């Protein structure tokens, strides 16, 4: 519970102070989109991290926190679609949230284009990049860029920007932002995203990650789920198909099905819908 107290402390003092300080910084750029970054406007994001009673345990709504974060990014970047992802120490994606992007499009990206993407986090593991423009990156590395450009245009995703969030230098999460049919991200847009990036990185480190670990601990203690089973539950909650899980966790389809049988037995449910409801919604 000490991690929870630390998170609450960050919410009540440090994060709000950082947010207000961010307002002062943005006010020095009058031509850019302004954020209402007082404590009151920050409160809606915090509210989605509040715990709901579940006997002596709690259900933690980290997925709602991600959704509110995406909404805020949309308001300042004019992006039309986005993806949030969490990655492990091996740079394997084990959780994602899509916004205005279909799972079919995401499947196509993962299966055919992810390894060609110049914004793939694996390619930036050893540098310090945090906010990257797709157009700027391909100027220096054209390998695979033609295929990615065609993919983005075919699905109406338009221009792209990647935001990497790091802890101890390692990337632990990221946002992919897409402009759709709107004009491409301008230099001013990128500057604004770089200005708000520290706030997101700070918040994800000090609020999202501690709550996420508490959530994984709850699932392990309440339902005797193993770390790998919890990885699969995270992906199921995000809407991943079995093929998605195979790709993300680099395991066989038979192994995925075996894990699902064990998970359903432990949680005492019959399908994915019941699983998500029991673990996260009830």
C-alpha positions in Angstrom: 0.0 0.0 0.0 3.0 2.3 0.3 3.1 2.7 -3.5 -0.5 3.8 -3.4 0.3 6.4 -0.7 3.2 7.7 -2.8 0.9 7.9 -5.8 -1.7 9.9 -3.9 1.0 12.2 -2.6 2.2 12.8 -6.2 -1.4 13.6 -7.2 -2.1 16.0 -4.4 1.0 18.0 -4.5 3.9 17.4 -6.9 1.8 16.6 -10.1 -0.5 19.6 -9.6 2.4 21.9 -8.9 4.0 20.6 -12.1 0.8 21.1 -14.0 0.5 24.8 -12.8 4.2 25.4 -13.7 3.4 24.0 -17.1 0.7 26.6 -17.6 3.3 29.4 -16.9 5.6 27.9 -19.5 2.9 27.7 -22.1 1.8 31.2 -21.5 5.2 32.3 -22.9 4.1 31.0 -26.3 0.9 32.9 -27.1 0.6 31.6 -30.7 0.3 28.0 -29.5 -2.8 26.2 -28.3 -3.2 27.0 -24.6 -4.0 24.5 -21.9 -6.2 25.1 -18.9 -3.8 23.5 -16.5 -5.1 24.7 -13.1 -5.8 22.1 -10.4 -9.5 22.0 -11.3 -9.0 20.9 -14.9 -6.4 18.4 -13.8 -9.0 16.8 -11.4 -10.9 14.8 -14.1 -7.8 12.8 -15.0 -7.2 12.1 -11.3 -10.7 11.0 -10.7 -10.3 8.1 -13.1 -7.6 6.7 -10.9 -9.8 6.6 -7.8 -10.3 3.1 -6.4 -13.7 1.4 -6.2 -14.6 -0.9 -3.3 -14.3 -4.6 -3.9 -14.4 -6.1 -0.4 -11.0 -5.7 1.1 -9.5 -5.4 -2.4 -9.8 -2.7 -5.0 -10.3 -2.5 -8.8 -8.1 0.2 -10.3 -9.2 1.9 -13.5 -5.9 2.6 -15.2 -7.5 2.2 -18.6 -9.7 5.2 -18.0 -6.6 7.2 -17.0 -5.1 6.4 -20.4 -8.4 7.4 -22.2 -8.4 10.8 -20.4 -4.7 11.3 -21.3 -5.5 10.7 -24.9 -8.4 13.2 -24.8 -6.1 15.8 -23.4 -3.5 15.1 -26.1 -6.2 15.4 -28.8 -7.2 18.8 -27.4 -3.7 20.3 -27.8 -2.4 18.5 -30.9 -5.5 18.3 -33.1 -4.8 14.6 -33.6 -7.7 12.5 -34.9 -6.6 9.0 -33.7 -4.1 7.5 -31.3 -2.6 4.4 -29.7 -1.2 4.0 -26.2 1.1 1.1 -25.5 3.0 -0.2 -22.5 6.2 -2.2 -23.1 8.3 -4.5 -20.8 12.1 -4.6 -20.3 12.5 -6.7 -23.4 10.6 -4.1 -25.5 7.7 -6.4 -26.0 4.3 -4.7 -26.1 2.0 -6.2 -23.4 -0.8 -3.7 -23.3 -2.4 -1.2 -25.7 -5.3 1.1 -26.0 -6.7 2.2 -29.4 -8.6 5.4 -30.1 -10.3 5.9 -33.4 -8.2 3.0 -34.8 -9.9 -0.4 -35.6 -8.3 -3.6 -34.3 -8.2 -4.7 -38.0 -5.9 -1.9 -38.9 -3.8 -2.5 -35.8 -3.5 -6.2 -36.7 -2.3 -5.3 -40.1 0.3 -2.9 -38.7 1.6 -5.5 -36.2 1.7 -8.3 -38.7 3.1 -6.5 -41.7 4.6 -3.1 -40.9 5.8 -2.9 -37.2 9.3 -4.1 -38.0 9.6 -1.6 -40.8 8.4 1.4 -38.8 11.1 3.9 -38.2 9.2 5.0 -35.1 9.3 1.5 -33.6 10.5 1.9 -30.0 13.1 -0.9 -30.4 15.0 1.4 -32.8 15.2 4.1 -30.1 16.1 2.0 -27.1 19.7 3.3 -27.0 19.0 7.0 -27.7 17.2 9.7 -25.7 14.5 10.6 -28.2 11.1 11.5 -26.7 9.0 13.2 -29.3 9.5 12.2 -32.9 8.0 13.3 -36.1 7.5 10.6 -38.7 8.5 12.9 -41.5 11.7 14.1 -39.7 12.8 10.5 -39.0 12.3 9.2 -42.5 14.5 12.0 -43.8 17.4 10.3 -42.1 16.3 6.7 -42.5 14.2 5.8 -45.5 14.2 2.0 -45.0 10.6 0.8 -45.0 9.3 4.3 -45.0 7.5 4.0 -48.4 5.5 1.0 -47.1 4.6 2.8 -43.9 3.6 5.9 -45.8 1.3 3.9 -48.0 -0.2 2.2 -44.9 -0.9 5.5 -43.2 -2.4 7.0 -46.3 -4.5 3.9 -47.2 -6.2 3.9 -43.8 -6.6 7.7 -43.5 -4.2 8.0 -40.6 -2.2 10.8 -42.1 0.9 12.3 -40.5 2.3 10.7 -37.4 4.1 11.7 -34.2 5.5 9.3 -31.6 5.9 10.2 -27.9 8.2 7.9 -25.9 8.1 7.9 -22.1 11.2 6.7 -20.2 12.2 5.7 -16.7 15.9 5.3 -16.0 16.5 5.9 -19.7 14.4 2.9 -20.8 11.1 3.4 -22.7 8.2 1.9 -20.7 5.3 3.4 -22.6 4.3 5.5 -25.6 1.7 7.4 -27.6 1.2 7.2 -31.3 -0.7 10.3 -32.6 -2.2 10.5 -36.1 -3.5 13.6 -37.8 -6.0 12.0 -40.2 -7.0 14.3 -43.1 -5.9 17.4 -41.2 -2.7 19.3 -42.2 0.5 17.7 -41.1 2.0 18.3 -37.7 3.8 21.7 -37.8 7.0 22.8 -36.0 4.7 24.6 -33.6 2.7 21.5 -32.9 5.8 19.5 -32.2 7.2 22.2 -29.9 3.9 22.1 -27.9 4.1 18.3 -27.6 7.7 18.6 -26.4 6.6 21.1 -23.8 3.8 18.9 -22.4 5.9 15.7 -22.6 7.5 16.1 -19.2 4.1 16.3 -17.6 3.0 13.1 -19.2 6.2 11.3 -18.4 6.1 12.5 -14.8 2.5 11.4 -14.4 2.9 8.0 -16.0 6.0 7.3 -13.8 4.4 8.4 -10.5 0.7 7.6 -11.0 0.1 5.2 -13.8 2.9 2.7 -13.1 2.4 2.5 -9.3 -1.4 1.9 -9.8 -0.7 -0.6 -12.6 1.6 -2.6 -10.3 -1.1 -2.5 -7.5 -3.5 -3.9 -10.1 -1.2 -6.7 -11.1 -0.7 -7.6 -7.4 -4.4 -7.7 -6.8 -4.9 -10.1 -9.7 -2.1 -12.3 -8.5 -3.3 -12.4 -4.9 -7.1 -12.6 -5.5 -7.1 -15.1 -8.4 -3.7 -16.8 -8.2 -2.9 -15.6 -11.7 0.7 -16.0 -12.8 2.7 -13.0 -14.4 2.2 -14.5 -17.9 -1.5 -15.0 -17.3 -1.8 -11.3 -16.1 0.0 -10.2 -19.3 -2.7 -12.1 -21.3 -5.5 -10.6 -19.2 -4.1 -7.1 -19.9 -4.2 -7.8 -23.6 -7.7 -9.3 -23.5 -8.9 -6.1 -21.7 -7.4 -4.1 -24.5 -9.4 -6.1 -27.1 -6.5 -8.3 -28.4 -7.4 -11.4 -30.4 -5.5 -14.7 -29.9 -3.4 -13.9 -32.9 -2.6 -10.5 -31.3 -1.5 -12.2 -28.1 0.7 -14.7 -30.0 2.4 -11.8 -31.8 2.8 -9.6 -28.7 4.0 -12.2 -26.3 5.9 -14.4 -28.8 4.2 -17.6 -27.8 2.3 -20.3 -29.7 -1.4 -20.3 -30.3 -1.7 -23.5 -28.4 0.0 -21.9 -25.4 -2.4 -18.9 -25.5 -5.4 -21.3 -25.6 -4.0 -23.3 -22.6 -3.4 -20.1 -20.6 -7.0 -19.0 -21.4 -8.4 -22.3 -20.1 -6.5 -21.8 -16.8 -7.4 -18.2 -16.5 -11.2 -18.9 -17.0 -11.0 -21.7 -14.4 -9.3 -19.5 -11.8 -11.6 -16.6 -12.2 -14.7 -18.9 -12.7 -15.9 -17.4 -15.9 -16.9 -18.8 -19.3 -15.7 -16.2 -21.8 -13.6 -13.0 -22.3 -16.6 -10.7 -21.7 -17.2 -12.2 -18.3 -13.5 -12.2 -17.5 -13.1 -8.4 -18.1 -16.4 -7.7 -16.2 -15.4 -9.7 -13.1 -11.8 -8.5 -13.0 -12.2 -4.8 -13.9 -15.8 -3.7 -14.0 -17.9 -5.3 -11.3 
